[in-house]
Amino acid sequence: MKNKIRENRARLRMTQEELARRAGVRRETIIYLEKGKYNPSLELAMKVARILGVKVDELFALE
Amino acid sequence: MAKSFKKSIGRNRMIVMALIVSLLTVTFGAWSITTIINGQVIDAIASTAILVLILALMIPMITRTARSVKKGEPLEDERSRMIKLKAAALSFYVGLYWLLGISFASDYMPGITISSAIGLGILGMAVSWGLSWYYYNKRT
């Protein structure tokens, strides 16, 4: 699954650490999410989307 | 309040991990020394290899936990839980075949005692869990 977490995070000038802290996960999880190596649960996807101020379908897309 | 509580849980976990590693190191160190003194070559190689593997797998885990505690990160999240689950499932299969292999191989290895064969079997399962965890952690 492709995602635009990195772009949206950069837009808000947010660090991976801050996003991880606000989403309640480890920084590693954010790293793997951004690389597209890890597909998050629906709950985490919605949390990240809310933190980044976008809709889930704007953040994640099927390849 | 919640952060300091999380930190204290993390510290406790680190202490437990350090204790386990120390106990394993002492046990396998003693086993290794005894087998070397008694001239049991296979057992000596096995015990030393296990000791090295335990240290190689556990030290990064402890440093990782220490880093997380220092940063105030959660020690577990959905990804780490999923990795643990996958690693447990894979190591279960690997461990079964490992035990089977050891039980057959021990008949043809005159230098190996029953107790060390059982020990090798159980430790092989533990090592396979560590390696599975490492594999899934890098992949997922």
N, CA and C atoms of all chains as a GROMACS GRO file, in nm:
protein
  609
    1MET      N    1   0.085  -0.120   0.000
    1MET     CA    2   0.000   0.000   0.000
    1MET      C    3   0.088   0.125   0.000
    2LYS      N    4   0.054   0.220  -0.090
    2LYS     CA    5   0.130   0.346  -0.094
    2LYS      C    6   0.070   0.442   0.009
    3ASN      N    7   0.153   0.535   0.056
    3ASN     CA    8   0.097   0.635   0.147
    3ASN      C    9   0.170   0.769   0.133
    4LYS      N   10   0.106   0.872   0.181
    4LYS     CA   11   0.166   1.005   0.172
    4LYS      C   12   0.193   1.062   0.311
    5ILE      N   13   0.233   0.975   0.401
    5ILE     CA   14   0.258   1.020   0.539
    5ILE      C   15   0.376   1.116   0.543
    6ARG      N   16   0.485   1.077   0.475
    6ARG     CA   17   0.606   1.160   0.477
    6ARG      C   18   0.578   1.302   0.424
    7GLU      N   19   0.506   1.309   0.312
    7GLU     CA   20   0.476   1.440   0.250
    7GLU      C   21   0.391   1.526   0.345
    8ASN      N   22   0.289   1.463   0.402
    8ASN     CA   23   0.200   1.538   0.492
    8ASN      C   24   0.270   1.578   0.621
    9ARG      N   25   0.358   1.491   0.667
    9ARG     CA   26   0.434   1.522   0.788
    9ARG      C   27   0.528   1.639   0.762
   10ALA      N   28   0.590   1.637   0.643
   10ALA     CA   29   0.682   1.746   0.607
   10ALA      C   30   0.606   1.878   0.593
   11ARG      N   31   0.485   1.867   0.538
   11ARG     CA   32   0.401   1.987   0.521
   11ARG      C   33   0.374   2.054   0.657
   12LEU      N   34   0.354   1.974   0.758
   12LEU     CA   35   0.326   2.026   0.892
   12LEU      C   36   0.453   2.048   0.975
   13ARG      N   37   0.568   2.020   0.912
   13ARG     CA   38   0.700   2.029   0.980
   13ARG      C   39   0.700   1.951   1.112
   14MET      N   40   0.649   1.832   1.100
   14MET     CA   41   0.640   1.746   1.218
   14MET      C   42   0.748   1.638   1.208
   15THR      N   43   0.812   1.608   1.319
   15THR     CA   44   0.914   1.502   1.316
   15THR      C   45   0.846   1.365   1.330
   16GLN      N   46   0.921   1.261   1.292
   16GLN     CA   47   0.869   1.124   1.306
   16GLN      C   48   0.841   1.095   1.453
   17GLU      N   49   0.928   1.147   1.538
   17GLU     CA   50   0.916   1.124   1.681
   17GLU      C   51   0.786   1.185   1.735
   18GLU      N   52   0.757   1.306   1.689
   18GLU     CA   53   0.635   1.374   1.735
   18GLU      C   54   0.510   1.300   1.687
   19LEU      N   55   0.514   1.259   1.560
   19LEU     CA   56   0.398   1.185   1.506
   19LEU      C   57   0.378   1.055   1.583
   20ALA      N   58   0.491   0.988   1.611
   20ALA     CA   59   0.483   0.862   1.685
   20ALA      C   60   0.424   0.885   1.824
   21ARG      N   61   0.471   0.989   1.890
   21ARG     CA   62   0.424   1.018   2.026
   21ARG      C   63   0.274   1.047   2.025
   22ARG      N   64   0.231   1.128   1.926
   22ARG     CA   65   0.089   1.164   1.921
   22ARG      C   66   0.001   1.046   1.882
   23ALA      N   67   0.056   0.956   1.801
   23ALA     CA   68  -0.023   0.839   1.760
   23ALA      C   69  -0.014   0.726   1.862
   24GLY      N   70   0.078   0.741   1.957
   24GLY     CA   71   0.093   0.640   2.063
   24GLY      C   72   0.163   0.514   2.016
   25VAL      N   73   0.256   0.531   1.918
   25VAL     CA   74   0.333   0.415   1.871
   25VAL      C   75   0.482   0.445   1.880
   26ARG      N   76   0.563   0.344   1.848
   26ARG     CA   77   0.708   0.363   1.848
   26ARG      C   78   0.750   0.434   1.720
   27ARG      N   79   0.864   0.503   1.725
   27ARG     CA   80   0.912   0.575   1.605
   27ARG      C   81   0.939   0.478   1.490
   28GLU      N   82   0.988   0.360   1.526
   28GLU     CA   83   1.014   0.255   1.426
   28GLU      C   84   0.891   0.229   1.340
   29THR      N   85   0.776   0.226   1.406
   29THR     CA   86   0.650   0.198   1.334
   29THR      C   87   0.623   0.305   1.230
   30ILE      N   88   0.651   0.431   1.266
   30ILE     CA   89   0.632   0.540   1.170
   30ILE      C   90   0.729   0.526   1.054
   31ILE      N   91   0.854   0.488   1.086
   31ILE     CA   92   0.955   0.470   0.980
   31ILE      C   93   0.908   0.364   0.880
   32TYR      N   94   0.864   0.248   0.933
   32TYR     CA   95   0.820   0.140   0.845
   32TYR      C   96   0.691   0.175   0.771
   33LEU      N   97   0.607   0.255   0.836
   33LEU     CA   98   0.484   0.302   0.770
   33LEU      C   99   0.519   0.389   0.650
   34GLU      N  100   0.608   0.484   0.672
   34GLU     CA  101   0.647   0.576   0.565
   34GLU      C  102   0.713   0.503   0.448
   35LYS      N  103   0.789   0.398   0.481
   35LYS     CA  104   0.855   0.321   0.376
   35LYS      C  105   0.756   0.231   0.300
   36GLY      N  106   0.637   0.217   0.356
   36GLY     CA  107   0.536   0.131   0.295
   36GLY      C  108   0.559  -0.016   0.324
   37LYS      N  109   0.643  -0.044   0.423
   37LYS     CA  110   0.673  -0.184   0.458
   37LYS      C  111   0.571  -0.241   0.556
   38TYR      N  112   0.502  -0.152   0.627
   38TYR     CA  113   0.405  -0.197   0.726
   38TYR      C  114   0.269  -0.137   0.696
   39ASN      N  115   0.168  -0.223   0.690
   39ASN     CA  116   0.032  -0.176   0.670
   39ASN      C  117  -0.034  -0.162   0.808
   40PRO      N  118  -0.076  -0.041   0.842
   40PRO     CA  119  -0.129  -0.020   0.978
   40PRO      C  120  -0.270  -0.076   0.995
   41SER      N  121  -0.312  -0.086   1.120
   41SER     CA  122  -0.450  -0.124   1.148
   41SER      C  123  -0.538  -0.004   1.110
   42LEU      N  124  -0.666  -0.029   1.098
   42LEU     CA  125  -0.760   0.079   1.062
   42LEU      C  126  -0.754   0.190   1.168
   43GLU      N  127  -0.742   0.148   1.294
   43GLU     CA  128  -0.737   0.245   1.404
   43GLU      C  129  -0.616   0.338   1.391
   44LEU      N  130  -0.499   0.277   1.366
   44LEU     CA  131  -0.378   0.359   1.354
   44LEU      C  132  -0.383   0.447   1.230
   45ALA      N  133  -0.435   0.393   1.121
   45ALA     CA  134  -0.447   0.471   0.997
   45ALA      C  135  -0.534   0.595   1.021
   46MET      N  136  -0.645   0.575   1.092
   46MET     CA  137  -0.736   0.687   1.121
   46MET      C  138  -0.673   0.787   1.216
   47LYS      N  139  -0.598   0.737   1.312
   47LYS     CA  140  -0.529   0.826   1.407
   47LYS      C  141  -0.429   0.914   1.334
   48VAL      N  142  -0.347   0.849   1.248
   48VAL     CA  143  -0.243   0.922   1.175
   48VAL      C  144  -0.307   1.025   1.082
   49ALA      N  145  -0.414   0.984   1.016
   49ALA     CA  146  -0.484   1.076   0.925
   49ALA      C  147  -0.537   1.197   1.001
   50ARG      N  148  -0.593   1.171   1.118
   50ARG     CA  149  -0.648   1.281   1.199
   50ARG      C  150  -0.536   1.375   1.244
   51ILE      N  151  -0.424   1.318   1.287
   51ILE     CA  152  -0.311   1.401   1.332
   51ILE      C  153  -0.259   1.487   1.217
   52LEU      N  154  -0.254   1.427   1.097
   52LEU     CA  155  -0.200   1.500   0.982
   52LEU      C  156  -0.305   1.588   0.913
   53GLY      N  157  -0.428   1.580   0.962
   53GLY     CA  158  -0.534   1.667   0.911
   53GLY      C  159  -0.581   1.632   0.771
   54VAL      N  160  -0.577   1.505   0.735
   54VAL     CA  161  -0.625   1.462   0.604
   54VAL      C  162  -0.719   1.342   0.621
   55LYS      N  163  -0.787   1.306   0.509
   55LYS     CA  164  -0.874   1.189   0.515
   55LYS      C  165  -0.790   1.063   0.494
   56VAL      N  166  -0.839   0.952   0.546
   56VAL     CA  167  -0.764   0.826   0.535
   56VAL      C  168  -0.738   0.791   0.388
   57ASP      N  169  -0.838   0.810   0.302
   57ASP     CA  170  -0.818   0.773   0.161
   57ASP      C  171  -0.727   0.870   0.086
   58GLU      N  172  -0.701   0.984   0.147
   58GLU     CA  173  -0.601   1.075   0.087
   58GLU      C  174  -0.460   1.036   0.130
   59LEU      N  175  -0.454   0.966   0.240
   59LEU     CA  176  -0.324   0.929   0.297
   59LEU      C  177  -0.276   0.792   0.245
   60PHE      N  178  -0.369   0.700   0.230
   60PHE     CA  179  -0.334   0.564   0.186
   60PHE      C  180  -0.402   0.531   0.053
   61ALA      N  181  -0.328   0.460  -0.030
   61ALA     CA  182  -0.387   0.416  -0.158
   61ALA      C  183  -0.332   0.280  -0.196
   62LEU      N  184  -0.418   0.200  -0.258
   62LEU     CA  185  -0.372   0.068  -0.302
   62LEU      C  186  -0.283   0.085  -0.425
   63GLU      N  187  -0.178   0.004  -0.431
   63GLU     CA  188  -0.086   0.015  -0.546
   63GLU      C  189  -0.146  -0.053  -0.669
   64MET      N  190   0.272   1.212   3.534
   64MET     CA  191   0.235   1.097   3.618
   64MET      C  192   0.235   0.968   3.537
   65ALA      N  193   0.157   0.972   3.423
   65ALA     CA  194   0.149   0.853   3.337
   65ALA      C  195   0.284   0.822   3.275
   66LYS      N  196   0.358   0.928   3.240
   66LYS     CA  197   0.488   0.910   3.176
   66LYS      C  198   0.587   0.844   3.273
   67SER      N  199   0.586   0.893   3.399
   67SER     CA  200   0.680   0.836   3.497
   67SER      C  201   0.642   0.691   3.529
   68PHE      N  202   0.509   0.662   3.526
   68PHE     CA  203   0.463   0.525   3.548
   68PHE      C  204   0.514   0.434   3.436
   69LYS      N  205   0.501   0.485   3.310
   69LYS     CA  206   0.549   0.409   3.195
   69LYS      C  207   0.699   0.384   3.206
   70LYS      N  208   0.772   0.490   3.250
   70LYS     CA  209   0.917   0.478   3.263
   70LYS      C  210   0.954   0.374   3.367
   71SER      N  211   0.878   0.372   3.480
   71SER     CA  212   0.911   0.275   3.584
   71SER      C  213   0.882   0.133   3.537
   72ILE      N  214   0.775   0.115   3.458
   72ILE     CA  215   0.746  -0.018   3.401
   72ILE      C  216   0.862  -0.058   3.308
   73GLY      N  217   0.906   0.038   3.226
   73GLY     CA  218   1.016   0.013   3.134
   73GLY      C  219   1.143  -0.024   3.208
   74ARG      N  220   1.171   0.048   3.316
   74ARG     CA  221   1.291   0.018   3.395
   74ARG      C  222   1.282  -0.122   3.455
   75ASN      N  223   1.164  -0.156   3.507
   75ASN     CA  224   1.145  -0.290   3.565
   75ASN      C  225   1.168  -0.398   3.461
   76ARG      N  226   1.115  -0.373   3.340
   76ARG     CA  227   1.133  -0.471   3.234
   76ARG      C  228   1.281  -0.488   3.198
   77MET      N  229   1.352  -0.375   3.198
   77MET     CA  230   1.495  -0.380   3.168
   77MET      C  231   1.571  -0.459   3.273
   78ILE      N  232   1.533  -0.439   3.400
   78ILE     CA  233   1.598  -0.512   3.510
   78ILE      C  234   1.574  -0.662   3.493
   79VAL      N  235   1.449  -0.700   3.461
   79VAL     CA  236   1.416  -0.842   3.443
   79VAL      C  237   1.497  -0.900   3.327
   80MET      N  238   1.503  -0.825   3.215
   80MET     CA  239   1.578  -0.872   3.099
   80MET      C  240   1.727  -0.890   3.133
   81ALA      N  241   1.782  -0.792   3.204
   81ALA     CA  242   1.924  -0.799   3.243
   81ALA      C  243   1.949  -0.918   3.334
   82LEU      N  244   1.853  -0.944   3.425
   82LEU     CA  245   1.866  -1.059   3.516
   82LEU      C  246   1.865  -1.191   3.439
   83ILE      N  247   1.773  -1.201   3.343
   83ILE     CA  248   1.763  -1.324   3.262
   83ILE      C  249   1.893  -1.346   3.184
   84VAL      N  250   1.942  -1.239   3.123
   84VAL     CA  251   2.066  -1.251   3.045
   84VAL      C  252   2.182  -1.292   3.135
   85SER      N  253   2.188  -1.231   3.255
   85SER     CA  254   2.296  -1.265   3.348
   85SER      C  255   2.289  -1.412   3.388
   86LEU      N  256   2.167  -1.459   3.420
   86LEU     CA  257   2.150  -1.600   3.459
   86LEU      C  258   2.189  -1.695   3.346
   87LEU      N  259   2.144  -1.661   3.225
   87LEU     CA  260   2.177  -1.745   3.109
   87LEU      C  261   2.327  -1.745   3.083
   88THR      N  262   2.388  -1.627   3.097
   88THR     CA  263   2.533  -1.616   3.073
   88THR      C  264   2.609  -1.700   3.175
   89VAL      N  265   2.569  -1.691   3.302
   89VAL     CA  266   2.637  -1.769   3.407
   89VAL      C  267   2.618  -1.919   3.382
   90THR      N  268   2.492  -1.958   3.349
   90THR     CA  269   2.463  -2.100   3.327
   90THR      C  270   2.544  -2.156   3.211
   91PHE      N  271   2.536  -2.086   3.097
   91PHE     CA  272   2.606  -2.138   2.979
   91PHE      C  273   2.757  -2.121   2.989
   92GLY      N  274   2.798  -2.016   3.060
   92GLY     CA  275   2.941  -1.998   3.085
   92GLY      C  276   2.994  -2.115   3.165
   93ALA      N  277   2.920  -2.152   3.272
   93ALA     CA  278   2.961  -2.265   3.357
   93ALA      C  279   2.960  -2.396   3.279
   94TRP      N  280   2.854  -2.414   3.198
   94TRP     CA  281   2.843  -2.536   3.117
   94TRP      C  282   2.959  -2.544   3.018
   95SER      N  283   2.987  -2.430   2.957
   95SER     CA  284   3.095  -2.423   2.859
   95SER      C  285   3.229  -2.459   2.923
   96ILE      N  286   3.257  -2.399   3.039
   96ILE     CA  287   3.385  -2.424   3.107
   96ILE      C  288   3.397  -2.571   3.148
   97THR      N  289   3.285  -2.624   3.204
   97THR     CA  290   3.286  -2.765   3.248
   97THR      C  291   3.314  -2.859   3.131
   98THR      N  292   3.245  -2.834   3.020
   98THR     CA  293   3.263  -2.924   2.905
   98THR      C  294   3.404  -2.913   2.847
   99ILE      N  295   3.460  -2.792   2.848
   99ILE     CA  296   3.597  -2.773   2.798
   99ILE      C  297   3.695  -2.850   2.888
  100ILE      N  298   3.675  -2.838   3.021
  100ILE     CA  299   3.764  -2.909   3.116
  100ILE      C  300   3.753  -3.060   3.098
  101ASN      N  301   3.627  -3.109   3.077
  101ASN     CA  302   3.606  -3.254   3.061
  101ASN      C  303   3.641  -3.305   2.922
  102GLY      N  304   3.673  -3.215   2.833
  102GLY     CA  305   3.712  -3.255   2.697
  102GLY      C  306   3.595  -3.302   2.611
  103GLN      N  307   3.471  -3.257   2.644
  103GLN     CA  308   3.354  -3.293   2.561
  103GLN      C  309   3.342  -3.189   2.450
  104VAL      N  310   3.400  -3.223   2.336
  104VAL     CA  311   3.416  -3.125   2.229
  104VAL      C  312   3.280  -3.074   2.177
  105ILE      N  313   3.188  -3.166   2.146
  105ILE     CA  314   3.058  -3.126   2.088
  105ILE      C  315   2.982  -3.036   2.184
  106ASP      N  316   2.976  -3.080   2.311
  106ASP     CA  317   2.906  -3.001   2.412
  106ASP      C  318   2.971  -2.863   2.431
  107ALA      N  319   3.103  -2.862   2.427
  107ALA     CA  320   3.175  -2.735   2.446
  107ALA      C  321   3.143  -2.639   2.333
  108ILE      N  322   3.145  -2.689   2.210
  108ILE     CA  323   3.114  -2.603   2.094
  108ILE      C  324   2.970  -2.554   2.102
  109ALA      N  325   2.879  -2.648   2.135
  109ALA     CA  326   2.736  -2.612   2.142
  109ALA      C  327   2.711  -2.507   2.250
  110SER      N  328   2.764  -2.528   2.369
  110SER     CA  329   2.738  -2.434   2.477
  110SER      C  330   2.797  -2.296   2.450
  111THR      N  331   2.917  -2.294   2.390
  111THR     CA  332   2.979  -2.165   2.358
  111THR      C  333   2.900  -2.093   2.249
  112ALA      N  334   2.856  -2.171   2.149
  112ALA     CA  335   2.778  -2.111   2.039
  112ALA      C  336   2.647  -2.053   2.092
  113ILE      N  337   2.583  -2.126   2.182
  113ILE     CA  338   2.456  -2.078   2.239
  113ILE      C  339   2.479  -1.951   2.320
  114LEU      N  340   2.586  -1.951   2.397
  114LEU     CA  341   2.619  -1.834   2.479
  114LEU      C  342   2.638  -1.710   2.390
  115VAL      N  343   2.713  -1.729   2.282
  115VAL     CA  344   2.739  -1.618   2.190
  115VAL      C  345   2.607  -1.571   2.126
  116LEU      N  346   2.522  -1.667   2.087
  116LEU     CA  347   2.394  -1.633   2.025
  116LEU      C  348   2.302  -1.557   2.121
  117ILE      N  349   2.298  -1.605   2.246
  117ILE     CA  350   2.214  -1.539   2.346
  117ILE      C  351   2.259  -1.394   2.364
  118LEU      N  352   2.389  -1.375   2.377
  118LEU     CA  353   2.440  -1.240   2.397
  118LEU      C  354   2.415  -1.153   2.273
  119ALA      N  355   2.436  -1.214   2.156
  119ALA     CA  356   2.416  -1.138   2.032
  119ALA      C  357   2.270  -1.097   2.013
  120LEU      N  358   2.177  -1.178   2.061
  120LEU     CA  359   2.035  -1.145   2.043
  120LEU      C  360   1.980  -1.058   2.155
  121MET      N  361   2.026  -1.084   2.278
  121MET     CA  362   1.967  -1.014   2.392
  121MET      C  363   2.023  -0.873   2.412
  122ILE      N  364   2.151  -0.854   2.385
  122ILE     CA  365   2.210  -0.721   2.408
  122ILE      C  366   2.141  -0.613   2.321
  123PRO      N  367   2.118  -0.639   2.190
  123PRO     CA  368   2.045  -0.537   2.114
  123PRO      C  369   1.904  -0.513   2.168
  124MET      N  370   1.839  -0.620   2.218
  124MET     CA  371   1.704  -0.604   2.274
  124MET      C  372   1.706  -0.514   2.397
  125ILE      N  373   1.805  -0.535   2.483
  125ILE     CA  374   1.815  -0.454   2.605
  125ILE      C  375   1.846  -0.308   2.571
  126THR      N  376   1.938  -0.287   2.478
  126THR     CA  377   1.973  -0.149   2.442
  126THR      C  378   1.854  -0.078   2.377
  127ARG      N  379   1.777  -0.156   2.297
  127ARG     CA  380   1.656  -0.103   2.233
  127ARG      C  381   1.554  -0.059   2.338
  128THR      N  382   1.535  -0.145   2.438
  128THR     CA  383   1.441  -0.112   2.546
  128THR      C  384   1.489   0.010   2.622
  129ALA      N  385   1.621   0.014   2.650
  129ALA     CA  386   1.676   0.127   2.726
  129ALA      C  387   1.654   0.258   2.651
  130ARG      N  388   1.675   0.253   2.518
  130ARG     CA  389   1.655   0.372   2.435
  130ARG      C  390   1.509   0.419   2.442
  131SER      N  391   1.418   0.321   2.434
  131SER     CA  392   1.275   0.355   2.437
  131SER      C  393   1.235   0.415   2.572
  132VAL      N  394   1.290   0.356   2.680
  132VAL     CA  395   1.258   0.406   2.815
  132VAL      C  396   1.307   0.549   2.829
  133LYS      N  397   1.427   0.574   2.778
  133LYS     CA  398   1.488   0.707   2.788
  133LYS      C  399   1.404   0.811   2.713
  134LYS      N  400   1.354   0.770   2.595
  134LYS     CA  401   1.276   0.863   2.512
  134LYS      C  402   1.130   0.874   2.558
  135GLY      N  403   1.088   0.782   2.645
  135GLY     CA  404   0.949   0.782   2.690
  135GLY      C  405   0.854   0.722   2.589
  136GLU      N  406   0.909   0.642   2.494
  136GLU     CA  407   0.825   0.577   2.392
  136GLU      C  408   0.754   0.457   2.453
  137PRO      N  409   0.640   0.416   2.393
  137PRO     CA  410   0.579   0.292   2.443
  137PRO      C  411   0.670   0.173   2.411
  138LEU      N  412   0.676   0.077   2.503
  138LEU     CA  413   0.763  -0.039   2.480
  138LEU      C  414   0.704  -0.133   2.376
  139GLU      N  415   0.573  -0.126   2.363
  139GLU     CA  416   0.504  -0.213   2.267
  139GLU      C  417   0.401  -0.131   2.191
  140ASP      N  418   0.382  -0.165   2.065
  140ASP     CA  419   0.270  -0.109   1.990
  140ASP      C  420   0.218  -0.218   1.898
  141GLU      N  421   0.125  -0.182   1.810
  141GLU     CA  422   0.061  -0.286   1.727
  141GLU      C  423   0.161  -0.359   1.638
  142ARG      N  424   0.262  -0.287   1.588
  142ARG     CA  425   0.360  -0.352   1.500
  142ARG      C  426   0.447  -0.450   1.578
  143SER      N  427   0.497  -0.406   1.695
  143SER     CA  428   0.585  -0.495   1.772
  143SER      C  429   0.508  -0.618   1.823
  144ARG      N  430   0.380  -0.598   1.856
  144ARG     CA  431   0.298  -0.713   1.900
  144ARG      C  432   0.278  -0.811   1.784
  145MET      N  433   0.256  -0.758   1.664
  145MET     CA  434   0.235  -0.843   1.547
  145MET      C  435   0.363  -0.922   1.515
  146ILE      N  436   0.478  -0.854   1.529
  146ILE     CA  437   0.606  -0.921   1.502
  146ILE      C  438   0.628  -1.034   1.601
  147LYS      N  439   0.596  -1.008   1.728
  147LYS     CA  440   0.612  -1.113   1.831
  147LYS      C  441   0.526  -1.234   1.799
  148LEU      N  442   0.403  -1.206   1.756
  148LEU     CA  443   0.308  -1.313   1.724
  148LEU      C  444   0.357  -1.397   1.606
  149LYS      N  445   0.403  -1.329   1.501
  149LYS     CA  446   0.452  -1.399   1.382
  149LYS      C  447   0.577  -1.480   1.416
  150ALA      N  448   0.666  -1.418   1.496
  150ALA     CA  449   0.791  -1.485   1.535
  150ALA      C  450   0.759  -1.610   1.618
  151ALA      N  451   0.660  -1.599   1.706
  151ALA     CA  452   0.622  -1.714   1.789
  151ALA      C  453   0.569  -1.827   1.702
  152ALA      N  454   0.487  -1.792   1.602
  152ALA     CA  455   0.428  -1.895   1.515
  152ALA      C  456   0.538  -1.964   1.434
  153LEU      N  457   0.628  -1.886   1.377
  153LEU     CA  458   0.735  -1.946   1.295
  153LEU      C  459   0.829  -2.030   1.380
  154SER      N  460   0.868  -1.976   1.497
  154SER     CA  461   0.963  -2.048   1.581
  154SER      C  462   0.903  -2.176   1.638
  155PHE      N  463   0.770  -2.180   1.650
  155PHE     CA  464   0.703  -2.303   1.696
  155PHE      C  465   0.729  -2.416   1.596
  156TYR      N  466   0.708  -2.386   1.466
  156TYR     CA  467   0.733  -2.487   1.363
  156TYR      C  468   0.880  -2.524   1.356
  157VAL      N  469   0.965  -2.422   1.352
  157VAL     CA  470   1.110  -2.446   1.343
  157VAL      C  471   1.155  -2.527   1.465
  158GLY      N  472   1.106  -2.489   1.583
  158GLY     CA  473   1.142  -2.557   1.707
  158GLY      C  474   1.103  -2.703   1.708
  159LEU      N  475   0.985  -2.734   1.653
  159LEU     CA  476   0.941  -2.875   1.648
  159LEU      C  477   1.036  -2.958   1.564
  160TYR      N  478   1.070  -2.907   1.444
  160TYR     CA  479   1.161  -2.981   1.357
  160TYR      C  480   1.301  -2.989   1.418
  161TRP      N  481   1.340  -2.883   1.485
  161TRP     CA  482   1.471  -2.879   1.552
  161TRP      C  483   1.477  -2.989   1.658
  162LEU      N  484   1.373  -2.997   1.741
  162LEU     CA  485   1.368  -3.100   1.846
  162LEU      C  486   1.372  -3.240   1.787
  163LEU      N  487   1.295  -3.258   1.678
  163LEU     CA  488   1.291  -3.388   1.609
  163LEU      C  489   1.431  -3.422   1.555
  164GLY      N  490   1.493  -3.324   1.493
  164GLY     CA  491   1.628  -3.342   1.437
  164GLY      C  492   1.728  -3.378   1.545
  165ILE      N  493   1.722  -3.307   1.656
  165ILE     CA  494   1.815  -3.331   1.767
  165ILE      C  495   1.794  -3.473   1.822
  166SER      N  496   1.667  -3.514   1.837
  166SER     CA  497   1.640  -3.646   1.895
  166SER      C  498   1.693  -3.758   1.805
  167PHE      N  499   1.683  -3.739   1.672
  167PHE     CA  500   1.739  -3.840   1.580
  167PHE      C  501   1.891  -3.833   1.578
  168ALA      N  502   1.943  -3.711   1.569
  168ALA     CA  503   2.088  -3.694   1.556
  168ALA      C  504   2.162  -3.741   1.681
  169SER      N  505   2.100  -3.726   1.797
  169SER     CA  506   2.169  -3.764   1.922
  169SER      C  507   2.202  -3.914   1.927
  170ASP      N  508   2.123  -3.996   1.853
  170ASP     CA  509   2.152  -4.141   1.849
  170ASP      C  510   2.284  -4.170   1.777
  171TYR      N  511   2.318  -4.082   1.683
  171TYR     CA  512   2.439  -4.106   1.603
  171TYR      C  513   2.557  -4.022   1.649
  172MET      N  514   2.540  -3.950   1.760
  172MET     CA  515   2.649  -3.867   1.812
  172MET      C  516   2.690  -3.922   1.948
  173PRO      N  517   2.797  -4.002   1.951
  173PRO     CA  518   2.835  -4.064   2.078
  173PRO      C  519   2.882  -3.963   2.184
  174GLY      N  520   2.927  -3.848   2.141
  174GLY     CA  521   2.982  -3.751   2.237
  174GLY      C  522   2.876  -3.670   2.310
  175ILE      N  523   2.750  -3.682   2.269
  175ILE     CA  524   2.646  -3.597   2.327
  175ILE      C  525   2.564  -3.674   2.433
  176THR      N  526   2.543  -3.611   2.548
  176THR     CA  527   2.465  -3.677   2.654
  176THR      C  528   2.316  -3.643   2.636
  177ILE      N  529   2.230  -3.718   2.705
  177ILE     CA  530   2.084  -3.696   2.692
  177ILE      C  531   2.047  -3.556   2.741
  178SER      N  532   2.106  -3.519   2.857
  178SER     CA  533   2.070  -3.388   2.914
  178SER      C  534   2.112  -3.275   2.822
  179SER      N  535   2.230  -3.288   2.760
  179SER     CA  536   2.272  -3.180   2.670
  179SER      C  537   2.189  -3.180   2.542
  180ALA      N  538   2.143  -3.298   2.499
  180ALA     CA  539   2.056  -3.304   2.380
  180ALA      C  540   1.923  -3.233   2.409
  181ILE      N  541   1.868  -3.255   2.528
  181ILE     CA  542   1.743  -3.188   2.567
  181ILE      C  543   1.766  -3.037   2.579
  182GLY      N  544   1.877  -3.004   2.643
  182GLY     CA  545   1.912  -2.861   2.658
  182GLY      C  546   1.928  -2.793   2.524
  183LEU      N  547   1.996  -2.862   2.433
  183LEU     CA  548   2.016  -2.807   2.298
  183LEU      C  549   1.882  -2.788   2.227
  184GLY      N  550   1.793  -2.884   2.245
  184GLY     CA  551   1.660  -2.877   2.182
  184GLY      C  552   1.584  -2.756   2.231
  185ILE      N  553   1.578  -2.739   2.362
  185ILE     CA  554   1.502  -2.628   2.419
  185ILE      C  555   1.566  -2.494   2.382
  186LEU      N  556   1.697  -2.491   2.389
  186LEU     CA  557   1.765  -2.365   2.355
  186LEU      C  558   1.756  -2.332   2.208
  187GLY      N  559   1.753  -2.438   2.127
  187GLY     CA  560   1.734  -2.416   1.983
  187GLY      C  561   1.602  -2.347   1.956
  188MET      N  562   1.500  -2.384   2.034
  188MET     CA  563   1.368  -2.321   2.019
  188MET      C  564   1.376  -2.173   2.056
  189ALA      N  565   1.448  -2.145   2.164
  189ALA     CA  566   1.462  -2.006   2.208
  189ALA      C  567   1.538  -1.924   2.103
  190VAL      N  568   1.644  -1.984   2.051
  190VAL     CA  569   1.725  -1.915   1.950
  190VAL      C  570   1.642  -1.894   1.823
  191SER      N  571   1.562  -1.995   1.787
  191SER     CA  572   1.480  -1.981   1.665
  191SER      C  573   1.378  -1.868   1.682
  192TRP      N  574   1.330  -1.848   1.807
  192TRP     CA  575   1.239  -1.736   1.830
  192TRP      C  576   1.311  -1.604   1.807
  193GLY      N  577   1.432  -1.596   1.860
  193GLY     CA  578   1.511  -1.473   1.845
  193GLY      C  579   1.538  -1.442   1.698
  194LEU      N  580   1.576  -1.546   1.624
  194LEU     CA  581   1.607  -1.526   1.482
  194LEU      C  582   1.481  -1.491   1.403
  195SER      N  583   1.369  -1.555   1.439
  195SER     CA  584   1.242  -1.524   1.370
  195SER      C  585   1.202  -1.379   1.398
  196TRP      N  586   1.220  -1.339   1.524
  196TRP     CA  587   1.186  -1.201   1.560
  196TRP      C  588   1.269  -1.103   1.478
  197TYR      N  589   1.400  -1.133   1.466
  197TYR     CA  590   1.491  -1.046   1.391
  197TYR      C  591   1.447  -1.038   1.244
  198TYR      N  592   1.411  -1.156   1.188
  198TYR     CA  593   1.369  -1.164   1.048
  198TYR      C  594   1.244  -1.079   1.024
  199TYR      N  595   1.142  -1.097   1.107
  199TYR     CA  596   1.018  -1.022   1.088
  199TYR      C  597   1.034  -0.874   1.120
  200ASN      N  598   1.121  -0.843   1.215
  200ASN     CA  599   1.144  -0.703   1.249
  200ASN      C  600   1.208  -0.627   1.133
  201LYS      N  601   1.292  -0.695   1.058
  201LYS     CA  602   1.357  -0.630   0.943
  201LYS      C  603   1.263  -0.624   0.823
  202ARG      N  604   1.177  -0.726   0.813
  202ARG     CA  605   1.093  -0.740   0.694
  202ARG      C  606   0.963  -0.659   0.701
  203THR      N  607   0.903  -0.657   0.820
  203THR     CA  608   0.770  -0.595   0.831
  203THR      C  609   0.777  -0.449   0.874
   0.00000   0.00000   0.00000
